[in-house]
Amino acid sequence: MAVAADRPNIAPKHKRKNNHYSLQDFFQPNLEKGIIEDWNGLRNIFASEDFIIGLQEGLEDEVGEASAAVMYSIGCEWGLQDALFFTTWFERDFGRSIRQTNLPFLLETWWWPFTSQGWGRWQVDMSDRKQGFMFISVYDSAVARSLGDVGKPVCHLYAGLFSGFFTHLVNKELDCIEIQCYSMGENYCKFLLGGKNRIDAAAFWLNEGATTRDIEGRLRNGEFLK
C-alpha cells in the first residue's frame, strides 16, 4: 500500500497518459533523493499491513473508542487536501474544469490512483443522489484486509476521505459512515455519504442492530432523525 507523504510537485513530468494500473508506470522512484513519487508528482511512501495494524492498535491504546473519530478526522483532512491536488492535475491534464465534467468519469479518474496505490476498487451508487445521499462500496479495503474479522467497522479513514473529498467537490458539508465492513464478515465494505441528519440516523439504526438493507430502505422511504 502506498500513502501520500508530502506536498506534491504538480509540474507535469511525463507525456500525458491517463489511467495507469501498472506498478512500473505509476510509481517513479528517485534513488538519488530517496523518494518515490507517483505519476502526478505526489510523494508516496510504501507501508505494510503491520503499519496499519500498529497505527490502529496504537490509537486504541492511547484514546480508546475515540480512535475511530481520530481516524475519521485524519481521513477528512486527507480528502480535502487530495481534492485540491486532484483538481489541479485533472484540469491540467484534461483542459477543463471539474465542474464541467461528467461526474462518473470524474470520480473514476479520481479513484484510479488509489486503486494503483493498493487502497482497493470501488463502486459508486448515485441512484439516490437527488434524495441527498449515495452509497460507496469498497472492495479489498487496505484497512479491513489488514485487521481481519474483528466484528466491527474499521474503515473510518475511508469514511473521512470520502467526506473530505465530496465536501470539496460539491461545496457542501457532507458526512460519511461505514454501514457494512469486511471486518464484520461481509464480502466488501459499504459507506453512506450524505448530510448530517441522514448520517446520524444511519448511526442510530446501526447501534440498534439494523442491517445494511434496513438502512437503505429507511433512507429511500425518507426516514431520518428529527
Accessible surface in RSA format (square Angstrom, percent):
REM  Atomic radii and reference values for relative SASA: ProtOr
REM  Chains: A
REM  Algorithm: Lee & Richards
REM  Probe-radius: 1.40
REM  Slices: 20
REM RES _ NUM      All-atoms   Total-Side   Main-Chain    Non-polar    All polar
REM                ABS   REL    ABS   REL    ABS   REL    ABS   REL    ABS   REL
RES MET A   1    43.94  22.8   6.81   4.5  37.12  88.4   9.04   7.7  34.90  46.2
RES ALA A   2     0.60   0.6   0.25   0.4   0.35   0.8   0.25   0.4   0.35   0.9
RES VAL A   3    36.42  24.0  36.13  32.7   0.28   0.7  36.42  31.6   0.00   0.0
RES ALA A   4    37.16  34.2  17.45  26.9  19.71  44.8  17.64  24.8  19.53  51.7
RES ALA A   5    46.17  42.5   9.31  14.4  36.86  83.9  17.77  25.0  28.41  75.3
RES ASP A   6    71.77  50.3  55.08  54.8  16.69  39.5  14.12  33.2  57.66  57.5
RES ARG A   7   193.56  81.3 175.33  89.4  18.23  43.4  74.94 102.4 118.62  71.9
RES PRO A   8    38.66  28.2  19.61  17.9  19.05  69.2  19.93  16.5  18.73 116.4
RES ASN A   9    65.23  45.0  56.81  54.9   8.42  20.3  23.97  57.7  41.26  39.9
RES ILE A  10    75.93  43.2  72.09  53.7   3.84   9.3  72.09  51.9   3.84  10.4
RES ALA A  11    57.53  52.9  49.75  76.8   7.79  17.7  54.65  77.0   2.88   7.6
RES PRO A  12    91.24  66.5  65.40  59.6  25.84  93.9  69.25  57.2  22.00 136.7
RES LYS A  13   110.07  53.7  70.38  43.2  39.69  94.5  55.05  49.6  55.02  58.6
RES HIS A  14    63.60  34.8  39.76  27.6  23.83  61.0  31.08  32.0  32.51  37.8
RES LYS A  15   187.69  91.6 167.46 102.8  20.22  48.1 120.45 108.4  67.24  71.6
RES ARG A  16   136.97  57.5 110.42  56.3  26.55  63.2  51.93  71.0  85.04  51.5
RES LYS A  17   100.98  49.3  93.11  57.1   7.87  18.7  69.04  62.1  31.94  34.0
RES ASN A  18    43.58  30.1  22.39  21.6  21.19  51.0  11.19  26.9  32.39  31.3
RES ASN A  19    81.00  55.9  64.37  62.2  16.62  40.0  11.96  28.8  69.04  66.7
RES HIS A  20     5.05   2.8   0.82   0.6   4.23  10.8   4.23   4.4   0.82   0.9
RES TYR A  21   134.41  62.8 104.36  59.4  30.05  78.2  78.72  59.2  55.69  68.6
RES SER A  22    46.23  39.1  33.84  45.2  12.39  28.5  34.61  73.7  11.61  16.3
RES LEU A  23   104.70  58.3  95.30  68.2   9.40  23.6  99.13  69.6   5.57  15.0
RES GLN A  24   143.68  80.3 121.41  88.7  22.27  53.0  68.37 145.5  75.31  57.1
RES ASP A  25    49.06  34.4  46.98  46.8   2.09   4.9   2.22   5.2  46.84  46.7
RES PHE A  26     0.45   0.2   0.45   0.3   0.00   0.0   0.45   0.3   0.00   0.0
RES PHE A  27    13.34   6.7   9.56   5.9   3.78   9.8   9.56   5.8   3.78  10.8
RES GLN A  28    51.27  28.7  47.09  34.4   4.17   9.9  16.01  34.1  35.25  26.7
RES PRO A  29    87.92  64.1  65.38  59.6  22.54  81.9  65.38  54.0  22.54 140.1
RES ASN A  30    55.77  38.5  49.75  48.1   6.01  14.5  15.24  36.7  40.53  39.2
RES LEU A  31   165.03  91.9 139.01  99.5  26.01  65.4 140.94  99.0  24.08  64.8
RES GLU A  32   175.60 100.8 135.51 102.5  40.09  95.4  57.29 110.8 118.31  96.6
RES LYS A  33   150.70  73.5 120.01  73.6  30.68  73.1  72.60  65.3  78.10  83.2
RES GLY A  34    62.80  77.4   0.00   N/A  62.80  77.4  34.26  94.0  28.55  63.9
RES ILE A  35    29.01  16.5  22.38  16.7   6.63  16.0  26.73  19.2   2.28   6.2
RES ILE A  36    44.71  25.4  44.02  32.8   0.69   1.7  44.02  31.7   0.69   1.9
RES GLU A  37    21.73  12.5  21.73  16.4   0.00   0.0   3.17   6.1  18.56  15.2
RES ASP A  38     5.13   3.6   3.00   3.0   2.13   5.0   0.00   0.0   5.13   5.1
RES TRP A  39    38.73  15.5  31.49  15.2   7.24  17.0  24.14  12.9  14.59  23.7
RES ASN A  40     6.59   4.5   3.53   3.4   3.06   7.4   2.36   5.7   4.23   4.1
RES GLY A  41     2.77   3.4   0.00   N/A   2.77   3.4   1.83   5.0   0.93   2.1
RES LEU A  42    16.86   9.4  16.86  12.1   0.00   0.0  16.86  11.8   0.00   0.0
RES ARG A  43    83.71  35.1  83.62  42.6   0.09   0.2   9.11  12.5  74.60  45.2
RES ASN A  44     3.90   2.7   0.00   0.0   3.90   9.4   0.00   0.0   3.90   3.8
RES ILE A  45    77.59  44.2  74.16  55.2   3.43   8.3  77.59  55.9   0.00   0.0
RES PHE A  46   106.75  53.4  76.23  47.2  30.53  79.4  76.57  46.4  30.18  86.4
RES ALA A  47    14.24  13.1   2.07   3.2  12.17  27.7   9.07  12.8   5.16  13.7
RES SER A  48    67.60  57.1  52.92  70.6  14.68  33.8  51.51 109.7  16.09  22.5
RES GLU A  49    81.64  46.9  77.24  58.4   4.40  10.5  27.73  53.6  53.91  44.0
RES ASP A  50   110.22  77.2 101.04 100.6   9.18  21.7  28.67  67.5  81.54  81.3
RES PHE A  51   101.92  51.0  91.99  57.0   9.93  25.9 100.24  60.8   1.68   4.8
RES ILE A  52    13.28   7.6  12.72   9.5   0.56   1.3  12.74   9.2   0.54   1.5
RES ILE A  53    51.53  29.3  51.53  38.4   0.00   0.0  51.53  37.1   0.00   0.0
RES GLY A  54    40.48  49.9   0.00   N/A  40.48  49.9  32.25  88.5   8.23  18.4
RES LEU A  55    69.81  38.9  60.67  43.4   9.15  23.0  67.53  47.4   2.28   6.1
RES GLN A  56     9.86   5.5   9.77   7.1   0.09   0.2   4.63   9.9   5.23   4.0
RES GLU A  57    95.44  54.8  94.58  71.6   0.86   2.1  28.61  55.3  66.83  54.6
RES GLY A  58    31.70  39.1   0.00   N/A  31.70  39.1  30.70  84.2   1.00   2.3
RES LEU A  59    32.18  17.9  30.40  21.7   1.78   4.5  30.75  21.6   1.43   3.8
RES GLU A  60    57.82  33.2  49.23  37.2   8.59  20.5  16.91  32.7  40.91  33.4
RES ASP A  61   125.88  88.2  89.77  89.3  36.11  85.4  28.98  68.2  96.91  96.6
RES GLU A  62   143.82  82.6 112.98  85.5  30.83  73.4  34.15  66.1 109.67  89.5
RES VAL A  63    66.54  43.8  44.40  40.2  22.14  53.3  54.27  47.2  12.27  33.3
RES GLY A  64    34.27  42.3   0.00   N/A  34.27  42.3  31.36  86.0   2.91   6.5
RES GLU A  65   173.00  99.3 148.25 112.2  24.76  58.9  69.95 135.3 103.06  84.1
RES ALA A  66    52.28  48.1  41.88  64.6  10.39  23.6  49.15  69.2   3.12   8.3
RES SER A  67     5.64   4.8   5.64   7.5   0.00   0.0   0.07   0.2   5.57   7.8
RES ALA A  68    31.50  29.0  30.39  46.9   1.10   2.5  30.87  43.5   0.63   1.7
RES ALA A  69    63.25  58.2  54.69  84.4   8.56  19.5  61.56  86.7   1.69   4.5
RES VAL A  70    51.21  33.7  47.79  43.3   3.42   8.2  51.12  44.4   0.09   0.3
RES MET A  71     6.93   3.6   6.93   4.6   0.00   0.0   6.90   5.9   0.03   0.0
RES TYR A  72    53.13  24.8  53.13  30.2   0.00   0.0  52.34  39.3   0.79   1.0
RES SER A  73    68.75  58.1  60.29  80.5   8.45  19.5  34.08  72.6  34.67  48.6
RES ILE A  74    84.82  48.3  78.96  58.8   5.85  14.1  83.72  60.3   1.10   3.0
RES GLY A  75     0.00   0.0   0.00   N/A   0.00   0.0   0.00   0.0   0.00   0.0
RES CYS A  76    33.36  25.2  31.56  35.2   1.80   4.2  20.79  52.7  12.57  13.6
RES GLU A  77    92.53  53.1  90.12  68.2   2.42   5.8  49.31  95.4  43.22  35.3
RES TRP A  78    46.13  18.5  39.43  19.1   6.70  15.7  42.39  22.6   3.73   6.1
RES GLY A  79     0.00   0.0   0.00   N/A   0.00   0.0   0.00   0.0   0.00   0.0
RES LEU A  80    68.17  38.0  68.17  48.8   0.00   0.0  68.17  47.9   0.00   0.0
RES GLN A  81    76.03  42.5  71.13  52.0   4.90  11.7  37.01  78.8  39.01  29.6
RES ASP A  82    18.31  12.8  14.53  14.5   3.78   8.9   4.09   9.6  14.22  14.2
RES ALA A  83     1.09   1.0   0.77   1.2   0.32   0.7   0.87   1.2   0.21   0.6
RES LEU A  84    83.44  46.5  78.95  56.5   4.48  11.3  79.93  56.1   3.51   9.4
RES PHE A  85    19.47   9.7  13.73   8.5   5.74  14.9  18.90  11.5   0.57   1.6
RES PHE A  86     2.31   1.2   2.31   1.4   0.00   0.0   2.31   1.4   0.00   0.0
RES THR A  87    27.87  19.8  27.87  28.3   0.00   0.0  27.29  36.7   0.58   0.9
RES THR A  88    54.37  38.7  45.28  45.9   9.10  21.7  27.00  36.3  27.38  41.4
RES TRP A  89     8.97   3.6   8.97   4.3   0.00   0.0   2.99   1.6   5.98   9.7
RES PHE A  90     0.16   0.1   0.16   0.1   0.00   0.0   0.16   0.1   0.00   0.0
RES GLU A  91    61.67  35.4  53.60  40.6   8.08  19.2  14.98  29.0  46.70  38.1
RES ARG A  92    80.32  33.7  48.05  24.5  32.28  76.9  50.49  69.0  29.84  18.1
RES ASP A  93    19.45  13.6  12.38  12.3   7.07  16.7   2.75   6.5  16.70  16.7
RES PHE A  94    41.96  21.0  22.01  13.6  19.95  51.9  23.20  14.1  18.76  53.7
RES GLY A  95    68.68  84.7   0.00   N/A  68.68  84.7  35.27  96.8  33.41  74.8
RES ARG A  96   125.48  52.7 115.03  58.6  10.46  24.9  26.72  36.5  98.77  59.9
RES SER A  97    36.38  30.7  30.79  41.1   5.59  12.9  24.90  53.0  11.48  16.1
RES ILE A  98     9.10   5.2   4.06   3.0   5.04  12.2   4.06   2.9   5.04  13.7
RES ARG A  99   140.09  58.8 104.07  53.1  36.01  85.7  66.12  90.4  73.97  44.8
RES GLN A 100   132.34  74.0 110.22  80.6  22.12  52.7  41.03  87.3  91.31  69.3
RES THR A 101    20.52  14.6   3.89   3.9  16.63  39.6   5.48   7.4  15.03  22.7
RES ASN A 102    98.62  68.0  81.76  79.0  16.87  40.6  36.65  88.2  61.97  59.9
RES LEU A 103    40.79  22.7  36.45  26.1   4.35  10.9  36.45  25.6   4.35  11.7
RES PRO A 104    65.30  47.6  62.19  56.7   3.11  11.3  65.07  53.7   0.22   1.4
RES PHE A 105    88.34  44.2  81.98  50.8   6.36  16.5  87.55  53.1   0.78   2.2
RES LEU A 106     2.06   1.1   2.06   1.5   0.00   0.0   2.06   1.4   0.00   0.0
RES LEU A 107     1.82   1.0   1.82   1.3   0.00   0.0   1.82   1.3   0.00   0.0
RES GLU A 108    91.64  52.6  89.66  67.8   1.97   4.7  46.73  90.4  44.91  36.7
RES THR A 109     3.75   2.7   2.83   2.9   0.92   2.2   1.15   1.5   2.60   3.9
RES TRP A 110     2.87   1.2   1.84   0.9   1.03   2.4   1.84   1.0   1.03   1.7
RES TRP A 111     3.54   1.4   3.54   1.7   0.00   0.0   3.54   1.9   0.00   0.0
RES TRP A 112     7.69   3.1   5.10   2.5   2.59   6.1   7.37   3.9   0.32   0.5
RES PRO A 113    12.83   9.3  12.83  11.7   0.00   0.0  12.83  10.6   0.00   0.0
RES PHE A 114     7.99   4.0   7.99   4.9   0.00   0.0   7.99   4.8   0.00   0.0
RES THR A 115    38.57  27.4  27.45  27.8  11.12  26.5  22.46  30.2  16.11  24.4
RES SER A 116    23.24  19.6   1.68   2.2  21.56  49.7   7.32  15.6  15.93  22.3
RES GLN A 117    14.86   8.3  11.10   8.1   3.76   9.0   1.48   3.2  13.38  10.1
RES GLY A 118    27.55  34.0   0.00   N/A  27.55  34.0  26.54  72.8   1.01   2.3
RES TRP A 119     7.84   3.1   7.84   3.8   0.00   0.0   7.30   3.9   0.54   0.9
RES GLY A 120     8.86  10.9   0.00   N/A   8.86  10.9   7.79  21.4   1.07   2.4
RES ARG A 121   142.69  59.9 141.87  72.3   0.82   2.0  58.45  79.9  84.23  51.1
RES TRP A 122    21.40   8.6   2.26   1.1  19.14  44.9   2.26   1.2  19.14  31.1
RES GLN A 123   109.58  61.3 105.33  77.0   4.25  10.1  29.80  63.4  79.78  60.5
RES VAL A 124    25.13  16.5   3.96   3.6  21.17  51.0   3.96   3.4  21.17  57.4
RES ASP A 125    52.29  36.6  46.87  46.6   5.43  12.8  24.92  58.7  27.37  27.3
RES MET A 126    44.90  23.3  31.07  20.6  13.84  32.9  31.36  26.7  13.54  17.9
RES SER A 127    91.68  77.5  48.20  64.3  43.48 100.2  54.08 115.2  37.60  52.7
RES ASP A 128     8.49   5.9   7.65   7.6   0.83   2.0   0.83   2.0   7.65   7.6
RES ARG A 129   133.10  55.9 123.50  63.0   9.60  22.9  35.32  48.3  97.77  59.3
RES LYS A 130   213.72 104.3 174.10 106.8  39.62  94.3 124.35 111.9  89.37  95.2
RES GLN A 131    79.22  44.3  67.62  49.4  11.60  27.6  37.38  79.6  41.83  31.7
RES GLY A 132    33.19  40.9   0.00   N/A  33.19  40.9  27.71  76.0   5.49  12.3
RES PHE A 133     5.47   2.7   0.28   0.2   5.19  13.5   4.63   2.8   0.84   2.4
RES MET A 134    12.04   6.2  12.04   8.0   0.00   0.0   9.70   8.3   2.33   3.1
RES PHE A 135     1.34   0.7   0.83   0.5   0.51   1.3   0.93   0.6   0.41   1.2
RES ILE A 136     0.00   0.0   0.00   0.0   0.00   0.0   0.00   0.0   0.00   0.0
RES SER A 137    11.65   9.8  11.47  15.3   0.17   0.4   0.00   0.0  11.65  16.3
RES VAL A 138     0.28   0.2   0.02   0.0   0.26   0.6   0.02   0.0   0.26   0.7
RES TYR A 139    52.99  24.7  52.89  30.1   0.11   0.3  36.99  27.8  16.00  19.7
RES ASP A 140    82.51  57.8  67.07  66.8  15.44  36.5  27.80  65.4  54.72  54.6
RES SER A 141     1.66   1.4   0.18   0.2   1.49   3.4   0.18   0.4   1.49   2.1
RES ALA A 142     0.00   0.0   0.00   0.0   0.00   0.0   0.00   0.0   0.00   0.0
RES VAL A 143     3.35   2.2   3.35   3.0   0.00   0.0   3.35   2.9   0.00   0.0
RES ALA A 144     0.00   0.0   0.00   0.0   0.00   0.0   0.00   0.0   0.00   0.0
RES ARG A 145    84.97  35.7  69.87  35.6  15.10  36.0  41.03  56.1  43.94  26.6
RES SER A 146    12.88  10.9   0.00   0.0  12.88  29.7   0.04   0.1  12.84  18.0
RES LEU A 147    31.96  17.8  12.35   8.8  19.61  49.3  14.14   9.9  17.82  47.9
RES GLY A 148    24.00  29.6   0.00   N/A  24.00  29.6  24.00  65.9   0.00   0.0
RES ASP A 149   113.47  79.5  76.72  76.4  36.75  86.9  33.22  78.2  80.25  80.0
RES VAL A 150    72.51  47.7  40.81  36.9  31.69  76.4  49.93  43.4  22.58  61.2
RES GLY A 151    53.25  65.7   0.00   N/A  53.25  65.7  27.32  75.0  25.93  58.1
RES LYS A 152   102.60  50.1 102.08  62.6   0.52   1.2  62.15  55.9  40.45  43.1
RES PRO A 153    39.18  28.6  36.55  33.3   2.63   9.6  36.55  30.2   2.63  16.3
RES VAL A 154     3.00   2.0   1.11   1.0   1.89   4.6   1.28   1.1   1.72   4.7
RES CYS A 155     0.00   0.0   0.00   0.0   0.00   0.0   0.00   0.0   0.00   0.0
RES HIS A 156    41.29  22.6  41.16  28.6   0.13   0.3  18.41  19.0  22.89  26.6
RES LEU A 157    19.35  10.8  19.08  13.7   0.27   0.7  19.08  13.4   0.27   0.7
RES TYR A 158     1.88   0.9   1.40   0.8   0.47   1.2   1.88   1.4   0.00   0.0
RES ALA A 159     3.35   3.1   3.35   5.2   0.00   0.0   3.35   4.7   0.00   0.0
RES GLY A 160     0.00   0.0   0.00   N/A   0.00   0.0   0.00   0.0   0.00   0.0
RES LEU A 161     1.25   0.7   1.25   0.9   0.00   0.0   1.25   0.9   0.00   0.0
RES PHE A 162     0.00   0.0   0.00   0.0   0.00   0.0   0.00   0.0   0.00   0.0
RES SER A 163     4.09   3.5   4.09   5.5   0.00   0.0   0.00   0.0   4.09   5.7
RES GLY A 164     7.22   8.9   0.00   N/A   7.22   8.9   6.66  18.3   0.56   1.3
RES PHE A 165     2.03   1.0   2.03   1.3   0.00   0.0   2.03   1.2   0.00   0.0
RES PHE A 166     4.32   2.2   4.32   2.7   0.00   0.0   4.32   2.6   0.00   0.0
RES THR A 167    31.11  22.1  30.28  30.7   0.83   2.0  29.85  40.1   1.25   1.9
RES HIS A 168    43.75  23.9  35.52  24.7   8.22  21.0  27.88  28.7  15.87  18.5
RES LEU A 169    14.46   8.1  11.15   8.0   3.31   8.3  11.17   7.8   3.29   8.9
RES VAL A 170    75.71  49.8  50.13  45.4  25.58  61.6  57.46  49.9  18.25  49.5
RES ASN A 171   133.48  92.0 109.60 105.9  23.88  57.5  19.91  47.9 113.57 109.8
RES LYS A 172   135.31  66.0 127.46  78.2   7.86  18.7  80.23  72.2  55.09  58.7
RES GLU A 173   125.49  72.0 110.98  84.0  14.50  34.5  56.30 108.9  69.19  56.5
RES LEU A 174    20.70  11.5  20.46  14.6   0.24   0.6  20.70  14.5   0.00   0.0
RES ASP A 175    32.66  22.9  32.62  32.5   0.04   0.1   6.88  16.2  25.79  25.7
RES CYS A 176     6.38   4.8   0.00   0.0   6.38  15.0   0.00   0.0   6.38   6.9
RES ILE A 177    32.55  18.5  30.87  23.0   1.69   4.1  32.55  23.4   0.00   0.0
RES GLU A 178     7.24   4.2   2.44   1.8   4.80  11.4   2.44   4.7   4.80   3.9
RES ILE A 179     7.44   4.2   0.00   0.0   7.44  17.9   0.79   0.6   6.64  18.0
RES GLN A 180    20.76  11.6  18.19  13.3   2.57   6.1   3.22   6.9  17.54  13.3
RES CYS A 181     0.00   0.0   0.00   0.0   0.00   0.0   0.00   0.0   0.00   0.0
RES TYR A 182   100.38  46.9  96.91  55.1   3.47   9.0  50.10  37.6  50.29  62.0
RES SER A 183     0.00   0.0   0.00   0.0   0.00   0.0   0.00   0.0   0.00   0.0
RES MET A 184    87.36  45.2  61.50  40.7  25.86  61.6  61.23  52.1  26.12  34.6
RES GLY A 185    55.94  69.0   0.00   N/A  55.94  69.0  24.69  67.8  31.25  70.0
RES GLU A 186    77.64  44.6  72.67  55.0   4.98  11.8   4.70   9.1  72.94  59.6
RES ASN A 187   134.29  92.6 113.15 109.3  21.14  50.9  23.06  55.5 111.23 107.5
RES TYR A 188    60.19  28.1  59.46  33.8   0.74   1.9  27.98  21.0  32.22  39.7
RES CYS A 189     0.40   0.3   0.40   0.4   0.00   0.0   0.00   0.0   0.40   0.4
RES LYS A 190    29.53  14.4  29.53  18.1   0.00   0.0   2.70   2.4  26.83  28.6
RES PHE A 191     0.13   0.1   0.13   0.1   0.00   0.0   0.13   0.1   0.00   0.0
RES LEU A 192     0.00   0.0   0.00   0.0   0.00   0.0   0.00   0.0   0.00   0.0
RES LEU A 193     3.91   2.2   3.16   2.3   0.75   1.9   3.16   2.2   0.75   2.0
RES GLY A 194     1.68   2.1   0.00   N/A   1.68   2.1   1.68   4.6   0.00   0.0
RES GLY A 195    16.28  20.1   0.00   N/A  16.28  20.1  15.03  41.3   1.25   2.8
RES LYS A 196   136.88  66.8 129.72  79.6   7.16  17.0  98.60  88.8  38.28  40.8
RES ASN A 197    60.75  41.9  52.39  50.6   8.36  20.1  29.14  70.1  31.61  30.6
RES ARG A 198    54.81  23.0  54.81  27.9   0.00   0.0   0.00   0.0  54.81  33.2
RES ILE A 199    14.27   8.1  14.27  10.6   0.00   0.0  14.27  10.3   0.00   0.0
RES ASP A 200    54.23  38.0  49.36  49.1   4.86  11.5  14.79  34.8  39.44  39.3
RES ALA A 201     0.00   0.0   0.00   0.0   0.00   0.0   0.00   0.0   0.00   0.0
RES ALA A 202     0.00   0.0   0.00   0.0   0.00   0.0   0.00   0.0   0.00   0.0
RES ALA A 203    33.66  31.0  32.01  49.4   1.65   3.8  33.08  46.6   0.58   1.5
RES PHE A 204   100.70  50.4  97.20  60.2   3.49   9.1  99.96  60.6   0.74   2.1
RES TRP A 205    14.26   5.7  14.26   6.9   0.00   0.0   4.57   2.4   9.69  15.7
RES LEU A 206    46.27  25.8  31.55  22.6  14.71  37.0  31.83  22.4  14.44  38.9
RES ASN A 207   129.65  89.4  93.52  90.4  36.13  87.0  25.40  61.1 104.25 100.8
RES GLU A 208   122.68  70.4  87.41  66.1  35.26  84.0  22.54  43.6 100.14  81.8
RES GLY A 209    60.22  74.3   0.00   N/A  60.22  74.3  35.41  97.2  24.81  55.6
RES ALA A 210    17.88  16.4   3.48   5.4  14.40  32.8   8.93  12.6   8.96  23.7
RES THR A 211    78.51  55.8  71.72  72.7   6.79  16.2  74.59 100.2   3.92   5.9
RES THR A 212    22.99  16.3  18.83  19.1   4.16   9.9  13.03  17.5   9.96  15.1
RES ARG A 213   201.69  84.7 196.09 100.0   5.60  13.3  71.51  97.7 130.17  78.9
RES ASP A 214    65.67  46.0  57.95  57.7   7.72  18.3  12.63  29.7  53.04  52.9
RES ILE A 215     0.00   0.0   0.00   0.0   0.00   0.0   0.00   0.0   0.00   0.0
RES GLU A 216    23.03  13.2  23.03  17.4   0.00   0.0   1.89   3.7  21.13  17.3
RES GLY A 217    30.99  38.2   0.00   N/A  30.99  38.2  30.25  83.0   0.74   1.7
RES ARG A 218    87.32  36.7  86.41  44.0   0.91   2.2  11.00  15.0  76.32  46.3
RES LEU A 219     2.39   1.3   0.19   0.1   2.20   5.5   0.28   0.2   2.10   5.7
RES ARG A 220    98.35  41.3  78.17  39.8  20.19  48.1  37.25  50.9  61.10  37.0
RES ASN A 221   120.48  83.1  85.56  82.7  34.92  84.1  20.66  49.7  99.82  96.5
RES GLY A 222    45.90  56.6   0.00   N/A  45.90  56.6  30.59  83.9  15.31  34.3
RES GLU A 223    81.89  47.0  74.21  56.1   7.69  18.3  34.40  66.5  47.49  38.8
RES PHE A 224    86.82  43.4  69.79  43.2  17.03  44.3  70.08  42.5  16.74  47.9
RES LEU A 225    71.45  39.8  61.11  43.7  10.34  26.0  62.97  44.2   8.49  22.8
RES LYS A 226   236.25 115.3 156.94  96.3  79.32 188.8 133.87 120.5 102.38 109.1
END  Absolute sums over single chains surface
CHAIN  1 A    11824.7       9296.1       2528.6       6331.8       5492.9
END  Absolute sums over all chains
TOTAL         11824.7       9296.1       2528.6       6331.8       5492.9
